């Protein structure tokens, strides 16, 4: 092999495009792997998670505004909220999002547990004075409604945390 006298490092410019292409390819592969991991951590149906969380936030807001009795929680559209949240949580691989969804479900259950029962009020004449027993029952119900509102406020904060984590994961993945 004949030597031209120039060492190979003097011709470095001819290698720069190849190395830049190699680095760009490595970057694209790493970025695709990270995006894939984020997609898996969000799990399928990210929009379903968002819809369920916004629905929970709205319902917690109703509980905060006016306390709800147990029959309100047992209506068809509200009966399975905690279970749906738990089902959605199981399908996520991100620990923080899964924990946030499970916390919202637990808070929903606590709010339901605080709900006073469905006691039918007997029609009273407006001039009748409530009995001490009725006053005691109303005071206990009012206390439970206040505790329920506190738990619901806590639930709104947990929903906001879960939505923030979902938004963060989506921003890392899709950039929106």
C-alpha positions as CSV (number, residue, x, y, z in Angstrom):
1,X,0.0,0.0,0.0
2,X,1.4,3.3,-1.0
3,X,1.4,6.1,1.4
4,X,0.5,9.6,0.3
5,X,2.2,11.2,3.3
6,X,-1.0,12.6,4.8
7,X,-2.2,11.0,8.1
8,X,-5.8,9.9,8.2
9,X,-6.8,12.5,10.9
10,X,-6.1,15.3,8.4
11,X,-9.0,14.1,6.3
12,X,-11.5,14.2,9.2
13,X,-14.0,16.3,7.2
14,X,-14.9,13.4,5.0
15,X,-15.9,11.4,8.2
16,X,-18.1,14.1,9.8
17,X,-21.3,13.5,7.8
18,X,-21.2,9.8,8.6
19,X,-20.7,10.3,12.3
20,X,-23.4,12.9,12.4
21,X,-25.8,10.5,10.7
22,X,-24.8,7.8,13.2
23,X,-25.5,10.1,16.1
24,X,-28.8,11.2,14.7
25,X,-29.8,7.6,14.3
26,X,-28.8,6.7,17.8
27,X,-30.8,9.8,19.1
28,X,-33.9,8.7,17.1
29,X,-33.7,5.2,18.5
30,X,-33.3,6.3,22.1
31,X,-36.1,8.9,21.7
32,X,-38.4,6.2,20.2
33,X,-37.6,3.9,23.1
34,X,-38.4,6.6,25.6
35,X,-41.7,7.5,23.8
36,X,-42.6,3.8,23.7
37,X,-42.0,3.5,27.5
38,X,-44.1,6.6,28.1
39,X,-46.9,5.2,25.9
40,X,-46.8,2.0,27.9
41,X,-46.8,4.0,31.2
42,X,-49.9,5.9,30.2
43,X,-51.5,2.7,29.0
44,X,-54.4,2.3,26.6
45,X,-57.3,4.6,26.6
46,X,-55.7,7.7,28.1
47,X,-58.7,9.7,27.1
48,X,-60.9,7.3,29.1
49,X,-58.8,8.0,32.2
50,X,-59.1,11.8,31.6
51,X,-62.9,11.5,31.1
52,X,-63.3,9.4,34.3
53,X,-61.2,11.8,36.3
54,X,-63.0,14.9,35.1
55,X,-66.3,13.2,35.9
56,X,-65.0,12.4,39.4
57,X,-63.9,16.0,39.8
58,X,-67.4,17.2,38.8
59,X,-69.1,14.8,41.2
60,X,-66.8,15.6,44.0
61,X,-67.7,19.3,43.4
62,X,-71.4,18.4,43.8
63,X,-70.7,16.6,47.1
64,X,-68.8,19.7,48.3
65,X,-71.5,22.1,47.3
66,X,-74.4,20.1,48.9
67,X,-73.8,16.9,50.9
68,X,-75.2,13.8,49.3
69,X,-77.0,10.9,50.9
70,X,-76.1,7.3,50.2
71,X,-78.8,6.8,47.6
72,X,-77.2,9.4,45.4
73,X,-74.0,7.3,45.3
74,X,-76.0,4.2,44.3
75,X,-77.5,5.7,41.1
76,X,-76.5,3.8,37.9
77,X,-74.0,6.4,36.6
78,X,-72.3,6.8,40.0
79,X,-72.4,3.3,41.4
80,X,-69.3,1.9,39.7
81,X,-67.0,4.9,39.7
82,X,-64.5,3.6,42.2
83,X,-64.3,0.2,40.4
84,X,-63.9,1.9,37.0
85,X,-61.0,3.9,38.4
86,X,-59.4,0.8,39.9
87,X,-59.8,-1.0,36.5
88,X,-58.2,1.9,34.7
89,X,-55.4,2.0,37.3
90,X,-54.5,-1.6,36.8
91,X,-53.9,-1.0,33.1
92,X,-51.2,1.7,33.8
93,X,-47.5,0.9,34.3
94,X,-46.6,4.4,35.7
95,X,-46.5,4.0,39.5
96,X,-47.4,7.6,40.3
97,X,-50.5,7.6,37.9
98,X,-51.6,4.2,39.2
99,X,-51.3,5.3,42.8
100,X,-53.1,8.6,42.1
101,X,-56.0,6.7,40.4
102,X,-56.2,4.3,43.3
103,X,-56.2,7.2,45.8
104,X,-59.1,8.9,44.0
105,X,-61.0,5.6,44.1
106,X,-60.4,5.3,47.8
107,X,-61.5,8.9,48.4
108,X,-64.7,8.2,46.5
109,X,-65.3,5.2,48.7
110,X,-64.7,7.3,51.9
111,X,-67.1,10.0,50.6
112,X,-69.7,7.3,50.1
113,X,-69.0,5.9,53.6
114,X,-69.6,9.3,55.1
115,X,-73.0,9.7,53.4
116,X,-75.9,9.6,55.7
117,X,-78.5,6.9,55.0
118,X,-81.7,7.5,53.2
119,X,-84.1,8.2,56.0
120,X,-87.5,9.3,54.8
121,X,-88.8,12.4,56.6
122,X,-92.3,12.2,57.9
123,X,-94.4,15.1,56.7
124,X,-94.7,17.6,59.5
125,X,-97.0,20.5,59.9
126,X,-95.1,23.7,59.7
127,X,-96.2,24.8,63.1
128,X,-94.9,21.5,64.8
129,X,-91.7,21.7,66.7
130,X,-89.1,19.0,65.9
131,X,-88.6,16.4,68.7
132,X,-85.2,16.3,70.5
133,X,-84.6,13.0,68.7
134,X,-85.1,14.6,65.3
135,X,-82.9,17.5,66.2
136,X,-80.1,15.1,67.3
137,X,-80.5,13.1,64.0
138,X,-80.3,16.3,61.9
139,X,-77.2,17.5,63.9
140,X,-75.5,14.1,63.2
141,X,-76.5,14.3,59.6
142,X,-75.1,17.8,59.3
143,X,-71.8,16.7,60.9
144,X,-71.6,13.8,58.4
145,X,-72.3,16.1,55.5
146,X,-69.4,18.4,56.7
147,X,-67.1,15.4,57.0
148,X,-68.2,14.2,53.6
149,X,-67.5,17.7,52.1
150,X,-64.0,17.6,53.6
151,X,-63.3,14.2,52.1
152,X,-64.7,15.4,48.8
153,X,-62.4,18.5,48.8
154,X,-59.5,16.1,49.4
155,X,-60.8,14.0,46.5
156,X,-60.7,17.1,44.2
157,X,-57.1,17.6,45.1
158,X,-56.3,13.9,44.4
159,X,-58.1,14.2,41.0
160,X,-56.0,17.3,40.2
161,X,-52.8,15.4,41.1
162,X,-53.8,12.5,38.9
163,X,-54.7,14.8,36.0
164,X,-51.4,16.6,36.4
165,X,-49.4,13.3,36.2
166,X,-51.4,12.2,33.2
167,X,-50.7,15.6,31.5
168,X,-47.0,15.3,32.3
169,X,-46.8,11.8,30.8
170,X,-48.6,13.0,27.7
171,X,-46.4,16.0,27.3
172,X,-43.3,13.7,27.5
173,X,-44.9,11.4,24.9
174,X,-46.8,13.5,22.4
175,X,-45.7,17.0,23.3
176,X,-49.2,18.4,23.8
